[in-house]
């Protein structure tokens, strides 16, 4: 099994470019490859599969726990950089089909990769969130005896966003797991704790569904903050792993710009499976 590892602002993924092997990939293999002690270690696997006739490329995203992620902005930047490194794309935009929908990617430079992520929805039936049909904005929730206010959104995958006066890694690690698995979210949810610095800057901490504490994300928290009127249409999102540029259209379509960095290409030894 030949694998290539990249990171996008510290959010690291392994690319598996072997469609026949992807079809037979087991949950055990996914967990072992992603394990940071017993495997290579990553926040997930980006598995290239044969696309349908309408798309340039198709991608399946696996979480470290073996579940699937519908879409990942960092993962798509990494996949784009991989395709660029392999000579499969040049500087022209191209399409990638994910389980969370079709996206358009553009590798301007290895440190400037643009992904048109699609349109954000705040509606409960799209995310999904249980309860009546509604936009899920600034609703109360109690976790561990403490009251919070959350909003929810989807850009192909579910997100719960909690705005705080100050964000911290410790809160993301302690409160994030409970929010991820709260019964309001039937497909579980990614969690972002967000702090509005000013109308052009956010700071966030992330707990990712199926992966845990993560160093980079950002598109959904930006869309929620914009929907609430707290930021402008262009915002820079500060995360533990670095800074992303997010641009939003009037219909809350998201354009993400950031880097992706190659770490290594390797072959997995049979001994790893034992």
VOZA-542177 format. One record per residue (C-alpha): residue number from 1; residue in three letters; chain; x, y, z. Coordinates in nm, 2 decimals. Each point is the difference from the previous one (the first is absolute). Layout:
# residues N
{node NUM,ALA,A,{X,Y,Z}}
...
END
This chain:
# residues 274
{node 1,UNK,A,{0.00,0.00,0.00}}
{node 2,UNK,A,{0.17,0.32,-0.12}}
{node 3,UNK,A,{-0.11,0.31,0.19}}
{node 4,UNK,A,{0.08,0.37,-0.02}}
{node 5,UNK,A,{-0.04,0.23,0.31}}
{node 6,UNK,A,{-0.07,0.37,-0.01}}
{node 7,UNK,A,{-0.12,0.26,0.25}}
{node 8,UNK,A,{-0.22,0.31,-0.05}}
{node 9,UNK,A,{0.08,0.24,0.29}}
{node 10,UNK,A,{0.06,-0.30,0.22}}
{node 11,UNK,A,{-0.31,-0.19,-0.10}}
{node 12,UNK,A,{0.18,-0.31,-0.14}}
{node 13,UNK,A,{-0.14,-0.26,-0.25}}
{node 14,UNK,A,{0.14,-0.30,-0.18}}
{node 15,UNK,A,{-0.07,-0.03,-0.37}}
{node 16,UNK,A,{-0.08,-0.35,-0.13}}
{node 17,UNK,A,{0.00,0.00,-0.38}}
{node 18,UNK,A,{-0.09,-0.36,-0.08}}
{node 19,UNK,A,{-0.37,-0.04,-0.09}}
{node 20,UNK,A,{-0.01,-0.38,0.01}}
{node 21,UNK,A,{0.16,-0.01,0.35}}
{node 22,UNK,A,{-0.24,0.27,0.12}}
{node 23,UNK,A,{-0.30,-0.23,-0.08}}
{node 24,UNK,A,{0.14,-0.26,0.23}}
{node 25,UNK,A,{0.13,0.23,0.28}}
{node 26,UNK,A,{-0.12,-0.12,0.34}}
{node 27,UNK,A,{-0.08,0.20,0.31}}
{node 28,UNK,A,{0.29,-0.17,0.18}}
{node 29,UNK,A,{0.24,0.11,-0.27}}
{node 30,UNK,A,{-0.13,0.36,0.01}}
{node 31,UNK,A,{0.04,0.01,0.38}}
{node 32,UNK,A,{0.35,-0.15,-0.01}}
{node 33,UNK,A,{0.13,0.23,-0.27}}
{node 34,UNK,A,{-0.13,0.31,0.18}}
{node 35,UNK,A,{0.11,-0.10,0.35}}
{node 36,UNK,A,{0.28,0.23,0.12}}
{node 37,UNK,A,{0.18,-0.28,0.20}}
{node 38,UNK,A,{-0.07,-0.32,-0.20}}
{node 39,UNK,A,{-0.03,0.15,-0.35}}
{node 40,UNK,A,{0.12,0.29,-0.20}}
{node 41,UNK,A,{-0.24,0.24,0.17}}
{node 42,UNK,A,{-0.25,0.25,-0.15}}
{node 43,UNK,A,{-0.33,0.17,0.03}}
{node 44,UNK,A,{-0.14,-0.22,-0.28}}
{node 45,UNK,A,{0.05,-0.16,-0.34}}
{node 46,UNK,A,{-0.07,0.16,-0.33}}
{node 47,UNK,A,{-0.08,-0.29,-0.24}}
{node 48,UNK,A,{-0.01,0.07,-0.37}}
{node 49,UNK,A,{-0.26,-0.21,-0.19}}
{node 50,UNK,A,{-0.11,-0.02,-0.36}}
{node 51,UNK,A,{-0.22,0.31,-0.08}}
{node 52,UNK,A,{-0.32,0.00,-0.20}}
{node 53,UNK,A,{0.00,0.16,-0.34}}
{node 54,UNK,A,{-0.11,0.34,0.12}}
{node 55,UNK,A,{0.29,0.06,0.24}}
{node 56,UNK,A,{0.38,0.03,-0.03}}
{node 57,UNK,A,{0.07,-0.19,0.33}}
{node 58,UNK,A,{-0.19,-0.17,0.28}}
{node 59,UNK,A,{0.10,-0.03,0.36}}
{node 60,UNK,A,{-0.10,-0.20,0.31}}
{node 61,UNK,A,{0.10,0.14,0.33}}
{node 62,UNK,A,{0.05,-0.24,0.30}}
{node 63,UNK,A,{0.02,0.12,0.36}}
{node 64,UNK,A,{0.26,-0.17,0.23}}
{node 65,UNK,A,{-0.28,-0.19,0.17}}
{node 66,UNK,A,{-0.10,-0.17,-0.33}}
{node 67,UNK,A,{-0.31,0.21,-0.07}}
{node 68,UNK,A,{-0.03,0.22,-0.31}}
{node 69,UNK,A,{0.01,0.38,-0.02}}
{node 70,UNK,A,{-0.21,0.16,-0.27}}
{node 71,UNK,A,{0.23,0.29,-0.06}}
{node 72,UNK,A,{0.31,0.17,0.13}}
{node 73,UNK,A,{0.15,0.33,-0.12}}
{node 74,UNK,A,{0.35,-0.09,0.13}}
{node 75,UNK,A,{-0.03,-0.34,-0.15}}
{node 76,UNK,A,{-0.10,0.14,-0.33}}
{node 77,UNK,A,{0.30,0.24,0.00}}
{node 78,UNK,A,{0.22,-0.29,0.08}}
{node 79,UNK,A,{-0.15,-0.22,-0.28}}
{node 80,UNK,A,{0.04,0.29,-0.24}}
{node 81,UNK,A,{0.36,0.04,0.09}}
{node 82,UNK,A,{0.05,-0.38,-0.04}}
{node 83,UNK,A,{-0.15,0.01,-0.35}}
{node 84,UNK,A,{0.22,0.30,-0.09}}
{node 85,UNK,A,{0.31,-0.17,0.13}}
{node 86,UNK,A,{-0.08,-0.31,-0.20}}
{node 87,UNK,A,{-0.05,0.20,-0.32}}
{node 88,UNK,A,{-0.36,-0.09,-0.02}}
{node 89,UNK,A,{-0.12,0.36,0.00}}
{node 90,UNK,A,{0.17,0.33,-0.09}}
{node 91,UNK,A,{-0.10,0.35,0.08}}
{node 92,UNK,A,{-0.35,-0.02,-0.14}}
{node 93,UNK,A,{-0.31,-0.06,0.23}}
{node 94,UNK,A,{-0.13,-0.35,0.02}}
{node 95,UNK,A,{-0.29,-0.18,0.17}}
{node 96,UNK,A,{0.00,-0.26,0.28}}
{node 97,UNK,A,{-0.31,-0.20,0.10}}
{node 98,UNK,A,{-0.03,-0.07,0.37}}
{node 99,UNK,A,{-0.28,-0.16,0.20}}
{node 100,UNK,A,{-0.09,0.35,0.11}}
{node 101,UNK,A,{-0.03,0.13,-0.35}}
{node 102,UNK,A,{0.20,0.14,-0.29}}
{node 103,UNK,A,{0.28,0.25,0.05}}
{node 104,UNK,A,{0.22,0.20,-0.23}}
{node 105,UNK,A,{0.38,0.02,0.09}}
{node 106,UNK,A,{0.28,0.21,-0.13}}
{node 107,UNK,A,{0.37,-0.04,0.08}}
{node 108,UNK,A,{0.14,0.35,-0.06}}
{node 109,UNK,A,{0.32,-0.09,0.19}}
{node 110,UNK,A,{0.07,-0.28,0.26}}
{node 111,UNK,A,{-0.05,0.27,0.27}}
{node 112,UNK,A,{-0.31,0.15,-0.17}}
{node 113,UNK,A,{-0.27,-0.26,-0.06}}
{node 114,UNK,A,{-0.36,0.12,-0.06}}
{node 115,UNK,A,{-0.30,-0.23,0.07}}
{node 116,UNK,A,{-0.35,0.12,-0.09}}
{node 117,UNK,A,{-0.17,-0.20,0.28}}
{node 118,UNK,A,{-0.36,0.06,-0.10}}
{node 119,UNK,A,{-0.30,0.16,0.17}}
{node 120,UNK,A,{-0.05,-0.01,0.37}}
{node 121,UNK,A,{-0.34,-0.08,0.14}}
{node 122,UNK,A,{-0.11,0.08,0.36}}
{node 123,UNK,A,{-0.32,-0.20,-0.03}}
{node 124,UNK,A,{-0.07,-0.29,0.24}}
{node 125,UNK,A,{-0.11,-0.25,-0.26}}
{node 126,UNK,A,{0.31,0.06,-0.21}}
{node 127,UNK,A,{0.26,-0.03,0.29}}
{node 128,UNK,A,{-0.19,-0.20,0.15}}
{node 129,UNK,A,{-0.11,0.11,0.35}}
{node 130,UNK,A,{-0.30,-0.15,0.17}}
{node 131,UNK,A,{-0.32,0.20,0.07}}
{node 132,UNK,A,{-0.22,0.22,-0.21}}
{node 133,UNK,A,{0.11,0.14,-0.34}}
{node 134,UNK,A,{0.20,0.31,0.07}}
{node 135,UNK,A,{0.33,0.19,-0.04}}
{node 136,UNK,A,{0.21,-0.12,0.29}}
{node 137,UNK,A,{0.14,0.33,0.13}}
{node 138,UNK,A,{0.09,0.09,0.36}}
{node 139,UNK,A,{-0.19,-0.28,0.17}}
{node 140,UNK,A,{0.05,-0.10,0.37}}
{node 141,UNK,A,{0.18,-0.33,0.09}}
{node 142,UNK,A,{0.12,-0.13,0.33}}
{node 143,UNK,A,{0.32,-0.21,0.02}}
{node 144,UNK,A,{0.14,-0.13,0.32}}
{node 145,UNK,A,{-0.23,0.23,0.20}}
{node 146,UNK,A,{0.12,0.31,-0.18}}
{node 147,UNK,A,{-0.22,0.20,-0.23}}
{node 148,UNK,A,{0.12,0.08,-0.36}}
{node 149,UNK,A,{-0.14,0.16,-0.31}}
{node 150,UNK,A,{0.06,-0.18,-0.33}}
{node 151,UNK,A,{-0.08,0.05,-0.36}}
{node 152,UNK,A,{0.02,-0.27,-0.27}}
{node 153,UNK,A,{0.09,-0.01,-0.37}}
{node 154,UNK,A,{0.09,-0.24,-0.28}}
{node 155,UNK,A,{0.21,0.04,-0.30}}
{node 156,UNK,A,{-0.04,-0.37,-0.08}}
{node 157,UNK,A,{0.09,-0.11,0.35}}
{node 158,UNK,A,{-0.15,0.10,0.33}}
{node 159,UNK,A,{0.15,0.27,0.23}}
{node 160,UNK,A,{-0.09,0.14,0.34}}
{node 161,UNK,A,{0.14,0.34,0.07}}
{node 162,UNK,A,{0.03,0.15,0.35}}
{node 163,UNK,A,{0.11,0.36,0.04}}
{node 164,UNK,A,{0.21,0.09,0.30}}
{node 165,UNK,A,{0.17,0.32,0.13}}
{node 166,UNK,A,{0.32,-0.21,0.01}}
{node 167,UNK,A,{0.06,-0.34,-0.15}}
{node 168,UNK,A,{0.23,-0.26,0.14}}
{node 169,UNK,A,{0.14,-0.34,-0.09}}
{node 170,UNK,A,{-0.11,-0.14,0.33}}
{node 171,UNK,A,{-0.37,0.09,-0.06}}
{node 172,UNK,A,{0.01,-0.15,-0.35}}
{node 173,UNK,A,{0.14,-0.32,0.15}}
{node 174,UNK,A,{-0.24,-0.02,0.29}}
{node 175,UNK,A,{-0.33,0.13,-0.14}}
{node 176,UNK,A,{0.06,-0.09,-0.37}}
{node 177,UNK,A,{-0.06,-0.38,0.05}}
{node 178,UNK,A,{-0.33,0.05,0.18}}
{node 179,UNK,A,{-0.12,0.24,-0.28}}
{node 180,UNK,A,{0.11,-0.24,-0.27}}
{node 181,UNK,A,{-0.21,-0.28,0.13}}
{node 182,UNK,A,{-0.30,0.20,0.13}}
{node 183,UNK,A,{-0.33,-0.15,-0.09}}
{node 184,UNK,A,{-0.10,0.32,-0.19}}
{node 185,UNK,A,{0.25,-0.11,-0.27}}
{node 186,UNK,A,{-0.11,-0.34,-0.14}}
{node 187,UNK,A,{0.31,-0.02,-0.22}}
{node 188,UNK,A,{0.23,0.14,0.27}}
{node 189,UNK,A,{0.16,0.34,-0.07}}
{node 190,UNK,A,{0.32,0.18,-0.04}}
{node 191,UNK,A,{0.04,0.27,0.27}}
{node 192,UNK,A,{0.16,0.34,-0.02}}
{node 193,UNK,A,{0.05,0.24,0.29}}
{node 194,UNK,A,{0.04,0.35,-0.16}}
{node 195,UNK,A,{0.10,0.34,0.12}}
{node 196,UNK,A,{-0.07,0.32,-0.20}}
{node 197,UNK,A,{0.32,0.22,0.01}}
{node 198,UNK,A,{-0.14,0.26,-0.24}}
{node 199,UNK,A,{-0.21,0.01,-0.32}}
{node 200,UNK,A,{0.29,-0.15,-0.20}}
{node 201,UNK,A,{0.14,-0.25,0.25}}
{node 202,UNK,A,{-0.11,-0.31,0.19}}
{node 203,UNK,A,{0.19,-0.23,0.23}}
{node 204,UNK,A,{-0.12,-0.36,0.04}}
{node 205,UNK,A,{0.07,-0.33,0.17}}
{node 206,UNK,A,{-0.13,-0.32,-0.15}}
{node 207,UNK,A,{-0.13,-0.34,0.10}}
{node 208,UNK,A,{-0.05,-0.21,-0.31}}
{node 209,UNK,A,{-0.25,-0.28,-0.03}}
{node 210,UNK,A,{0.17,-0.33,-0.01}}
{node 211,UNK,A,{0.35,0.15,0.04}}
{node 212,UNK,A,{0.01,0.20,0.32}}
{node 213,UNK,A,{0.19,0.32,0.07}}
{node 214,UNK,A,{0.11,0.15,-0.33}}
{node 215,UNK,A,{0.23,0.29,-0.09}}
{node 216,UNK,A,{-0.19,0.15,-0.29}}
{node 217,UNK,A,{-0.35,0.05,-0.15}}
{node 218,UNK,A,{-0.20,0.31,-0.03}}
{node 219,UNK,A,{-0.26,0.03,-0.28}}
{node 220,UNK,A,{-0.31,-0.07,0.20}}
{node 221,UNK,A,{0.08,0.23,0.30}}
{node 222,UNK,A,{0.06,0.28,-0.25}}
{node 223,UNK,A,{-0.33,-0.05,-0.17}}
{node 224,UNK,A,{-0.19,0.00,0.33}}
{node 225,UNK,A,{0.18,0.32,0.11}}
{node 226,UNK,A,{-0.09,0.16,-0.33}}
{node 227,UNK,A,{-0.36,-0.12,0.03}}
{node 228,UNK,A,{-0.02,0.16,0.34}}
{node 229,UNK,A,{0.14,0.33,-0.14}}
{node 230,UNK,A,{0.32,0.00,0.21}}
{node 231,UNK,A,{0.26,-0.01,-0.28}}
{node 232,UNK,A,{0.05,0.11,-0.36}}
{node 233,UNK,A,{-0.01,-0.21,-0.32}}
{node 234,UNK,A,{0.38,-0.06,0.02}}
{node 235,UNK,A,{0.15,-0.12,0.32}}
{node 236,UNK,A,{0.33,-0.15,0.12}}
{node 237,UNK,A,{-0.04,-0.29,0.23}}
{node 238,UNK,A,{0.28,-0.06,0.26}}
{node 239,UNK,A,{0.04,-0.36,0.12}}
{node 240,UNK,A,{0.27,-0.18,0.20}}
{node 241,UNK,A,{0.14,-0.12,-0.34}}
{node 242,UNK,A,{0.00,0.33,-0.18}}
{node 243,UNK,A,{-0.22,0.24,-0.19}}
{node 244,UNK,A,{-0.26,-0.06,-0.27}}
{node 245,UNK,A,{-0.16,0.26,-0.23}}
{node 246,UNK,A,{-0.38,-0.04,-0.04}}
{node 247,UNK,A,{-0.21,0.19,-0.25}}
{node 248,UNK,A,{-0.38,-0.02,0.00}}
{node 249,UNK,A,{-0.26,0.09,-0.26}}
{node 250,UNK,A,{-0.34,0.14,0.08}}
{node 251,UNK,A,{-0.15,-0.35,-0.01}}
{node 252,UNK,A,{0.26,-0.13,0.24}}
{node 253,UNK,A,{0.21,-0.18,-0.26}}
{node 254,UNK,A,{0.34,-0.05,0.15}}
{node 255,UNK,A,{0.34,0.04,-0.17}}
{node 256,UNK,A,{0.30,-0.11,0.21}}
{node 257,UNK,A,{0.36,0.08,-0.07}}
{node 258,UNK,A,{0.30,-0.15,0.18}}
{node 259,UNK,A,{0.31,-0.22,-0.03}}
{node 260,UNK,A,{0.07,-0.37,0.00}}
{node 261,UNK,A,{0.34,-0.15,0.08}}
{node 262,UNK,A,{0.14,-0.33,-0.10}}
{node 263,UNK,A,{0.16,-0.21,0.28}}
{node 264,UNK,A,{0.09,-0.34,-0.14}}
{node 265,UNK,A,{-0.07,-0.29,-0.24}}
{node 266,UNK,A,{0.04,-0.34,0.15}}
{node 267,UNK,A,{-0.09,-0.37,-0.04}}
{node 268,UNK,A,{-0.17,-0.17,0.29}}
{node 269,UNK,A,{0.19,-0.30,0.13}}
{node 270,UNK,A,{-0.20,-0.32,0.06}}
{node 271,UNK,A,{0.12,0.00,0.35}}
{node 272,UNK,A,{-0.22,0.30,0.08}}
{node 273,UNK,A,{-0.31,-0.22,-0.03}}
{node 274,UNK,A,{0.11,-0.24,0.27}}
END
